[in-house]
Amino acid sequence: MRLIVKLLILTLAVGSIQSCVSKKKYDELVAAKAATDQALAETQMNLKKLQDEKNALAAEFEAEKTRLNGELGKINSELTATKGQIAQVQEKLNMTQSELNALRAQIDGIFATYKDSGLTLEDRDGRLYVMTSKGVNYKSGSKKLSRDQRNALDELAVALKKSPNAQILVEGHTDSKQYPKGSGYNNWDLSLDRAKEVVKYLTKKGVSAKQLTIAGKGENLPAGDNSTSEGRAKNRRTEIVPNPNLGGMMKKD
């Protein structure tokens, strides 16, 4: 009997130990599962966040792509328009050269009859000048016309009266010497006065004032070197420019 009781006690003790070990292990497994579930939830949350960011970036990329395509289309349109403008400018340049050639032919025709009187035509950097046999030059600081200058303008007056549709610009020029400060007079004034004297003389000789325009250039367009007396003498001048605007020197009646 005692043996049976001892065996029963031993059996209960072993069962109790096994029960304690199984509960501890179970708790550990439960804790591990909870941690795993939490980690899985966090992973799924991070995955969703990454997916949302990916979708946002994809949408932003498409929007930027659309914008850039629009900009590219705009640039292409502007480039095409610019090419068209360049073509138009080139066409105008070609027309200007053609007009200049035609204008020169017209002027040659106008003054051809009077070449024996000393009138010639010069082309300087795309501008046409009527040159008399003697230049219209001046003494330093003077606007007064000399006898030779008046004789030269007589030649021009004859040509202009015979060609009443011819239009000319009279340009006055000076050397680089300046008037004293406070004098109230400068090279702009002198160059304009020189051009005025030429126009006054031409109208006195019967040229219509409608054919004449004046301009003063001061010392800004030198024909010679202002550091030498010879160069300064060349710069004290008045020049005759046919049809300065190239707008058709001769009007058809």
Buried (B, 14 or more C-beta within 10 A) or exposed (E): EEEEEEEEEEEEEEEEEEEEEEEEEEEEEEEEEEEEEEEEEEEEEEEEEEEEEEEEEEEEEEEEEEEEEEEEEEEEEEEEEEEEEEEEEEEEEEEEEEBBEEBBEBBEEBBEEBEEBBBEBEEEEEBBBBBBEBBBBBEEEEBEBBEBBBBBBBBBBBBBBEBBBBBBBBBBBBBBBEBEEEEEEBBBBBBBBBBBBBBBBBBEBEBEEEBBBBBBBBBEEBBBEBEEEEBBBBBBBBBBBBBBEBEBBBEEE
